Amino acid sequence: MAKFVTIGYGDQAEYDRVDPSVRDAAHAHDARLRQDGTDMGIAGQPVQVRNHDSVEVTTSDGPFMSSALPVAGFAIIEAATLAEAIHMVSRTPCAVAHGVVEVWPLHESP
């Protein structure tokens, strides 16, 4: 099975306007994914780490990437194909609540 990193983006106002039954179904879908072994969590505050030339570690609070919507959460999923991974995330809260979910194939490093 291939691994994929997913990043969910969404904001509270858009989430709140979705019918509660749709939200509940999306959360139940997330619960099934977690039960099946998906490692998933809500995004905390990021820290940027640098250690240029292995001389000095410096950190900066805040994200390096930016987007129109806030990052809501991350997951590592396993799927046979990218199409299957897309299908798996298409019913998650960020996808159904007017947000977006990015799916990144995770390739093994050499």
N, C-alpha and C positions, 0 to 999 in steps of 0.2 A: 504494500500500500504506500502511496505517496503521501507526503505531509504538506500541509498548506498553512500559512500564517494568515489569519483574517484580522482585519482592523474594522471595527464598527464605528461609524460616525453618526451622531444625531443629537438633537437638542430637546430639552424637556418640553418646550411649548408644542413642538410637532408631535412628540410622543403623547402628550396629554390630549390632543385633539383626535386621536385614533380611537375608534369604538373599543370600549373595554373588553368585549369578547374577542376581538382581533388581537389585542395586547395579551390577553390571557392565553390564547392559543400559541402565540409566539413564545411566551415564557415557558409554556409546557413543552414546546419544541426544544428550547434551550435545555430544559431539564432532561429530556430524553438524550440529547447530544452528550451532556455531562455524564449521564448514566452509562452511555456507550463508550466512555473513555476520553471525550474531548476535554482538553485542558482549557478552561475559559475563565475570564475574570473581567471585572470592571476596571477601567483605566484610572490610575492614581496620578499624582503630579510627577512629571518626568524630570530627570536630571541629565544634562549633557556632560559627558566625560571626555576629556582630551588628555593625551599623554604624548605630545609630539616628540618624536625622536627618542622616546623612552627616557625623557629628562625630568619632567615634572607633571604630575597629575593635577589638572585643574577641572573644576566643575562649575556649571552655570545652571541655575534653576530655570525650568521652562522647556518647552518643546523646541526641537530644531525644525521639524516639519511644520507646515501650517496648512490649514484647510478652512473652508467656509463654515464647516460644522465642527463642533468639538469632538475629540476622540472620546468614544463612550466605552469601548472595551476591546479586548483581544482574545483570540483563541488559536490553538494549534489543533487542526483537524486532520484526520486521515481519510483519504478517499482514493478510489482506484484511478479516477481521472479528474481533470479540471472541471469537466461538465458535472460530475457527481458532486464535487466540492461546491460548485455554484448552486446546485439544487439544494444541498444541505443548508447553506446560509440564506437562501432566498426566503425562508420563513422565520428568520430570527427577528427580534424586536427592532433593531436598527433598519433592517430591510423593509419591514412592513410599516414602520412609523415615520415615513418620509425622510429617512436618513439614507445611508449607503453603507455597504460592506465591501471592502476590498479583499480580494483573494490573491495571495502571493504564493506561488509554488516555492517550496523550501527545498533547495538542492543541497545535497551533502557536500561539505567542503573537503578539499583534497587533503 
